[in-house]
């Protein structure tokens, strides 16, 4: 909003300083500061409001140390995160950018689904919340919206790498001219519609979905939509399962969003994209503003969510956090990096699936269910083993930082 306002004022009145809003770096810095301030300043008021309305978490006794002490802690804190993202992005983002619009829709969409789940749990006193199938329908719906937008929007294009012949002339030791023929990889001067994505650790690290369906363009985009549905659903649910300890999913998410912001900046900068030999995605650099607001919102929320938590994010926050990460990765064609970047979410989800599957299998085979982990998701397994909550959280943060660093390294290791 301010970008368009100051651009108008600069054009009309040549207003000093208005040109700063043209720079993504300035708007990203402003967005992260504003998001932090909103989360910290207004977070306290939101917590008090939720306390007055007695919107507290109903804790089941699972035999975990310190668990029952959290009973009554306000939930639906994801509202703080959503507010801290949306306001800075609306103020400092370019609202004519398709990627910003797509992420705003994704944030509101998943925030509504998560909020509805929390509402049923808190106000209807139904501990199961929104039925799982309705959550899945909402996540699938968002995946379809994202996939169709990537397919049909004329604003979403890529400048691919092309190989061109290069001739150089040198002089040999006898003074004769020698013509050398070589080939050079450069960015195409023309943007094109494609559903290519990035494969980590490979030299020619791009996968064209059309190659998987025999070159049929229509089928390739249908496959892409299916991938978008899977990615959104998987990462959203992974973040939701990880949200079980004070500050866990918040701290784990910060390095992930930072890396997505860095990748968006590099993909949207023609010089860096050419240097790093990655796809140049015009307009994707604007996602840096969204990522900055996202990081500011998470860090600001951590002010109140760190142990001992004064508020829980609930599904309002956790579903949104994971889903928005997934959409960002899809926008910059880095969805295949998510198993590495979001490794914590992946392991937490796998621990639940392994536990449930093994329990059902052994109950059918032996008449009683057996478990691999003391409890799932995985963070509760370590709680059962006697690890302090803060130690588990900090170690998961460290692992997330390592995975984030390794993800960035994939830009050069191929």
Number of C-alpha atoms within 10 A of each C-alpha: 14 16 21 17 13 21 18 14 15 15 12 9 11 13 13 10 9 18 15 14 21 14 11 19 17 13 27 24 16 19 32 27 18 24 31 25 16 23 28 21 12 14 23 17 12 18 22 12 13 18 16 11 11 15 20 21 20 18 14 11 10 11 10 15 14 11 13 14 10 18 14 15 19 27 26 27 25 27 20 25 32 23 17 30 30 21 16 28 31 18 18 24 28 24 18 10 15 21 26 24 16 19 22 19 16 25 23 16 20 26 24 18 22 26 23 17 24 27 21 16 20 20 12 10 12 14 15 11 17 18 10 11 9 12 19 15 13 18 26 20 16 23 26 20 18 24 24 16 17 25 19 11 11 11 14 21 20 25 21 22 18 12 11 12 9 11 10 9 10 12 10 9 7 6 8 9 11 11 11 10 10 10 11 10 13 15 22 16 10 9 15 13 16 19 20 19 21 19 18 20 15 13 12 12 15 16 15 15 22 20 12 12 14 10 12 12 15 12 15 21 21 17 18 26 22 15 19 26 23 16 26 29 24 19 26 24 26 26 30 25 22 23 25 17 22 23 29 25 28 27 24 28 26 21 22 23 26 17 19 25 26 16 26 27 24 24 26 23 18 18 13 15 20 18 11 12 20 22 27 27 24 17 21 26 24 25 30 28 28 29 28 27 32 31 28 28 32 32 24 26 29 24 18 21 22 20 16 15 17 18 31 29 26 24 30 30 30 28 32 29 29 25 30 26 28 27 27 26 23 22 24 26 23 20 22 17 19 20 16 16 26 24 19 23 28 20 16 22 22 16 20 17 14 16 20 16 14 16 17 16 15 14 13 11 10 9 10 11 15 16 15 13 16 15 18 22 22 22 22 22 17 18 19 18 11 11 14 13 21 16 12 16 22 15 13 18 22 14 15 24 20 13 21 23 15 14 23 16 13 14 17 12 12 12
